[in-house]
Amino acid sequence: MGMEAVEQRLQDALESPPPGGGLAHAVAVALDAATRRGARGPALFVELPDSPPGAEGAAQTAELLIRAGVDGLVVPAAPLSGGEGVKVDDGTALARLVAAARAAAAAAAKDAPAKAAPSTTGGPPDLSGIPIPVLARDWIVHPLQLAEAKAAGAGGVLGASAAVLGRGASILTAMGAAMGLDVPLEVVNRSELEAGADGGTPLFAVNVSLGLSVAASIPGAAAALAAGILEGLPPGAAALVGVTTPAGAAAAAAAGAAGLVVKREYLLSAAVRGLGLAAAVEEARDASSED
């Protein structure tokens, strides 16, 4: 793709309407719903498998998760170097999965008409306007990836890492905001968080794309590291934390995470323990909720 084509893609992304159903919206809706239930807890995003079996299989999985009560979905993408999965720069493939997830959510919403917009004609509720948070996850190194994700219908993109991008991270997160996308800055320590806060970053991610693996062999170490990072969140900022265990979900919620990403490792572990998708979601929700 030539430079003129890249510039045109970026300009189109800046000028097109923002997608519905982003991370910030999902967090606000989840917090409101928890308050009305008389409970407190972060928004719950669940990561689809790395290699979904086509759009039909992804739609079935997405519908199961949405019916189980998740607040949003995360579509993992393969790194730019290749590999299995859905590449963010493959707009067609990502668009199919995003469309499948939105269709699954609309199907699930038919059983919960209270969430649908009232009809203006006296007919059935209008399900088409329901914002469905679908986030793409990849190693983000260029604004073009954000433009492609937006064109595919994703409401946000995970994977803008301060450790990988350095000072360029703030440029990407600002570009995402200009496109109407939620692009949290992923950090692995307090110094990266403080640098992002000094640059005005409002959304952060911890243990989502870059695992806190330095103490993976020590039970609870990753959760403790994430909690230590969250303690440095500036006023008005919010963080999304990736979790792989119920204990990690509880620790992240207690530390003030606004949202959790239930990673595929969590679902695999739950399956080994005999839990299906719905039961795994309920377990994560219970672990992270405070009545």
C-alpha positions as CSV (number, residue, x, y, z in Angstrom):
1,M,0.0,0.0,0.0
2,G,1.5,3.4,-1.1
3,M,1.8,6.4,1.2
4,E,-1.1,8.2,-0.5
5,A,-3.4,5.2,0.2
6,V,-2.3,5.0,3.8
7,E,-2.9,8.7,4.3
8,Q,-6.3,8.4,2.7
9,R,-7.2,5.5,5.0
10,L,-6.2,7.5,8.0
11,Q,-8.1,10.5,6.9
12,D,-11.2,8.4,6.2
13,A,-10.9,7.0,9.8
14,L,-10.7,10.5,11.3
15,E,-13.7,11.7,9.4
16,S,-16.0,8.7,9.7
17,P,-18.5,8.6,12.6
18,P,-17.2,6.8,15.7
19,P,-18.2,3.2,16.2
20,G,-20.8,2.4,18.8
21,G,-20.1,0.2,21.8
22,G,-16.6,1.1,22.9
23,L,-14.7,0.2,26.1
24,A,-15.6,3.4,28.0
25,H,-19.3,2.9,27.2
26,A,-19.2,-0.7,28.3
27,V,-17.6,0.2,31.6
28,A,-20.2,2.9,32.3
29,V,-23.1,0.5,31.4
30,A,-21.7,-2.3,33.5
31,L,-21.1,0.0,36.6
32,D,-24.7,1.3,36.2
33,A,-26.1,-2.2,36.0
34,A,-24.1,-3.3,39.0
35,T,-25.3,-0.4,41.0
36,R,-28.9,-1.2,40.2
37,R,-28.3,-4.8,41.4
38,G,-27.0,-3.4,44.6
39,A,-23.5,-4.7,43.9
40,R,-20.2,-3.3,42.8
41,G,-17.9,-4.8,40.2
42,P,-15.9,-4.1,37.1
43,A,-17.1,-4.6,33.5
44,L,-16.3,-8.1,32.2
45,F,-14.8,-8.6,28.8
46,V,-14.1,-12.1,27.5
47,E,-11.5,-13.0,25.0
48,L,-12.6,-15.2,22.1
49,P,-10.2,-18.0,21.1
50,D,-7.1,-17.1,19.1
51,S,-8.2,-19.2,16.2
52,P,-12.0,-19.0,16.0
53,P,-13.5,-21.6,13.6
54,G,-14.8,-19.1,11.1
55,A,-17.5,-16.5,11.5
56,E,-20.2,-19.0,12.2
57,G,-18.3,-20.6,15.1
58,A,-17.3,-17.2,16.4
59,A,-21.0,-16.1,16.4
60,Q,-22.0,-19.2,18.4
61,T,-19.3,-18.6,21.0
62,A,-20.1,-14.9,21.1
63,E,-23.8,-15.5,21.6
64,L,-23.1,-18.0,24.4
65,L,-20.9,-15.4,26.2
66,I,-23.4,-12.6,25.7
67,R,-26.2,-14.7,27.0
68,A,-24.0,-15.5,30.0
69,G,-23.9,-11.8,30.8
70,V,-20.5,-10.5,29.6
71,D,-20.2,-6.8,29.0
72,G,-18.0,-7.0,25.9
73,L,-15.9,-9.2,23.7
74,V,-12.2,-9.2,22.7
75,V,-11.1,-10.5,19.3
76,P,-7.5,-11.5,19.5
77,A,-5.5,-10.9,16.3
78,A,-2.3,-12.4,15.0
79,P,0.9,-10.3,15.2
80,L,1.9,-8.5,12.0
81,S,4.7,-11.1,11.5
82,G,2.1,-13.7,10.8
83,G,0.6,-16.7,12.6
84,E,-2.9,-18.1,13.2
85,G,-5.8,-15.9,14.1
86,V,-7.5,-12.8,12.7
87,K,-5.1,-10.0,11.7
88,V,-6.2,-6.5,12.5
89,D,-4.8,-5.4,9.1
90,D,-7.0,-8.0,7.4
91,G,-10.1,-5.8,7.5
92,T,-12.4,-8.3,5.9
93,A,-11.6,-11.1,8.4
94,L,-11.9,-8.8,11.4
95,A,-15.1,-7.3,10.0
96,R,-16.7,-10.8,9.7
97,L,-16.0,-11.5,13.3
98,V,-17.2,-8.1,14.5
99,A,-20.4,-8.5,12.5
100,A,-20.8,-12.0,13.9
101,A,-20.4,-10.8,17.5
102,R,-22.9,-8.0,16.9
103,A,-25.4,-10.4,15.3
104,A,-25.0,-12.7,18.2
105,A,-25.7,-9.9,20.7
106,A,-28.8,-8.8,18.8
107,A,-30.0,-12.4,18.9
108,A,-29.4,-12.5,22.7
109,A,-31.1,-9.1,23.1
110,K,-34.3,-10.6,21.8
111,D,-34.6,-12.4,25.2
112,A,-33.9,-9.1,27.0
113,P,-36.1,-6.5,25.3
114,A,-35.6,-4.1,28.2
115,K,-32.1,-3.4,26.8
116,A,-33.4,-2.6,23.3
117,A,-34.3,0.8,22.1
118,P,-38.1,1.5,22.1
119,S,-39.8,1.3,18.7
120,T,-40.9,4.6,17.2
121,T,-43.5,2.9,15.1
122,G,-45.2,0.7,17.7
123,G,-43.6,-2.5,16.4
124,P,-40.9,-4.7,18.0
125,P,-38.0,-3.0,19.8
126,D,-35.2,-1.8,17.6
127,L,-32.2,-4.0,18.2
128,S,-30.0,-2.5,15.5
129,G,-28.9,0.4,17.6
130,I,-27.7,-1.6,20.6
131,P,-24.0,-0.8,21.1
132,I,-22.0,-4.1,21.4
133,P,-18.5,-3.6,22.7
134,V,-16.1,-5.6,20.5
135,L,-12.5,-4.8,21.0
136,A,-9.6,-6.0,18.7
137,R,-6.3,-7.0,20.3
138,D,-3.0,-7.0,18.5
139,W,0.5,-5.6,18.7
140,I,-0.2,-2.0,17.7
141,V,2.7,-0.3,15.9
142,H,1.0,2.0,13.3
143,P,-2.1,4.2,13.2
144,L,-3.2,2.3,10.1
145,Q,-4.1,-0.7,12.3
146,L,-6.4,1.6,14.3
147,A,-8.0,2.7,11.0
148,E,-8.5,-0.9,9.9
149,A,-10.0,-1.9,13.2
150,K,-12.4,1.1,13.1
151,A,-13.4,0.2,9.5
152,A,-14.2,-3.3,10.6
153,G,-16.5,-2.0,13.3
154,A,-14.4,-2.6,16.5
155,G,-15.2,-0.1,19.3
156,G,-11.6,-0.1,20.6
157,V,-8.2,-1.6,20.2
158,L,-6.0,-3.3,22.8
159,G,-2.2,-3.7,22.4
160,A,-0.7,-0.2,22.4
161,S,2.2,-0.9,24.7
162,A,4.3,1.7,26.4
163,A,7.2,-0.8,26.6
164,V,7.2,-1.5,22.8
165,L,6.3,2.0,21.5
166,G,8.1,4.3,24.0
167,R,7.1,7.9,23.4
168,G,5.2,6.9,20.3
169,A,2.6,5.3,22.5
170,S,1.0,8.6,23.4
171,I,0.8,9.4,19.6
172,L,-1.2,6.2,19.0
173,T,-3.5,6.6,21.9
174,A,-4.2,10.2,20.8
175,M,-4.8,9.1,17.2
176,G,-7.2,6.5,18.5
177,A,-9.1,9.1,20.5
178,A,-9.3,11.3,17.4
179,M,-10.8,8.4,15.5
180,G,-13.4,7.9,18.2
181,L,-11.7,4.6,19.4
182,D,-10.9,3.6,22.9
183,V,-7.1,2.6,22.8
184,P,-5.9,2.0,26.4
185,L,-2.1,2.4,26.9
186,E,-0.7,-0.9,28.2
187,V,1.8,-0.6,31.0
188,V,3.9,-3.1,33.0
189,N,5.1,-0.9,35.8
190,R,4.4,2.3,37.7
191,S,6.9,4.4,35.8
192,E,5.2,3.7,32.5
193,L,1.8,4.5,34.1
194,E,3.1,7.8,35.5
195,A,4.6,8.7,32.1
196,G,1.3,8.0,30.4
197,A,-0.6,10.0,33.1
198,D,1.7,12.9,32.6
199,G,0.8,12.8,28.9
200,G,-2.9,12.9,29.7
201,T,-3.7,9.2,28.9
202,P,-7.2,8.4,30.4
203,L,-7.3,4.7,29.8
204,F,-4.7,2.1,30.7
205,A,-4.4,-1.7,30.4
206,V,-2.4,-4.1,32.5
207,N,-1.7,-7.8,31.8
208,V,-3.8,-7.8,28.6
209,S,-1.4,-8.2,25.7
210,L,1.9,-8.1,27.7
211,G,1.6,-10.7,30.5
212,L,3.1,-10.0,33.9
213,S,5.1,-13.2,33.7
214,V,8.3,-12.3,35.7
215,A,6.9,-14.1,38.7
216,A,4.5,-16.5,36.9
217,S,5.8,-19.4,39.0
218,I,4.8,-17.7,42.3
219,P,1.1,-18.0,43.0
220,G,-0.6,-14.6,43.1
221,A,2.5,-12.7,42.1
222,A,1.0,-11.3,38.8
223,A,-2.1,-10.2,40.6
224,A,0.0,-8.4,43.2
225,L,2.0,-6.7,40.6
226,A,-1.1,-5.5,38.8
227,A,-2.6,-4.2,42.0
228,G,0.6,-2.3,42.7
229,I,0.4,-0.6,39.3
230,L,-3.3,0.3,39.8
231,E,-2.4,2.0,43.0
232,G,-0.7,4.7,40.9
233,L,-3.8,5.5,38.7
234,P,-4.3,9.3,38.6
235,P,-7.7,10.7,39.4
236,G,-10.1,10.3,36.5
237,A,-8.2,7.6,34.8
238,A,-9.4,4.0,34.4
239,A,-7.7,0.6,33.9
240,L,-8.5,-2.7,32.2
241,V,-6.8,-5.7,33.7
242,G,-6.3,-9.1,32.1
243,V,-7.1,-12.1,34.4
244,T,-6.4,-15.8,34.2
245,T,-7.8,-17.0,37.6
246,P,-10.7,-16.2,39.9
247,A,-8.1,-15.0,42.5
248,G,-6.7,-12.6,39.9
249,A,-10.2,-11.3,39.1
250,A,-10.9,-10.7,42.8
251,A,-7.5,-8.9,43.3
252,A,-7.9,-6.7,40.2
253,A,-11.4,-5.7,41.2
254,A,-10.3,-5.0,44.8
255,A,-7.5,-2.8,43.4
256,G,-10.0,-0.7,41.5
257,A,-9.9,-2.1,37.9
258,A,-12.8,-0.6,35.9
259,G,-12.8,-3.6,33.6
260,L,-11.5,-7.1,33.4
261,V,-10.4,-9.1,30.4
262,V,-11.1,-12.8,31.1
263,K,-8.3,-14.3,29.0
264,R,-8.5,-17.5,27.1
265,E,-6.2,-19.1,29.7
266,Y,-9.0,-18.6,32.2
267,L,-11.5,-20.3,30.0
268,L,-9.1,-23.2,29.3
269,S,-8.5,-23.7,33.0
270,A,-12.2,-23.5,33.8
271,A,-12.8,-26.2,31.2
272,V,-10.3,-28.5,32.8
273,R,-12.2,-27.9,36.1
274,G,-15.4,-29.0,34.3
275,L,-16.9,-25.5,33.8
276,G,-18.5,-24.4,30.6
277,L,-18.4,-20.9,29.2
278,A,-21.5,-19.7,31.1
279,A,-20.2,-21.2,34.4
280,A,-16.7,-19.7,33.8
281,V,-18.3,-16.2,33.2
282,E,-20.4,-16.6,36.4
283,E,-17.4,-17.6,38.4
284,A,-15.4,-14.6,37.2
285,R,-18.3,-12.3,37.8
286,D,-18.8,-13.6,41.4
287,A,-15.1,-13.4,42.1
288,S,-14.9,-9.7,41.0
289,S,-18.2,-8.5,42.5
290,E,-18.8,-7.0,45.9
291,D,-22.3,-7.1,47.2
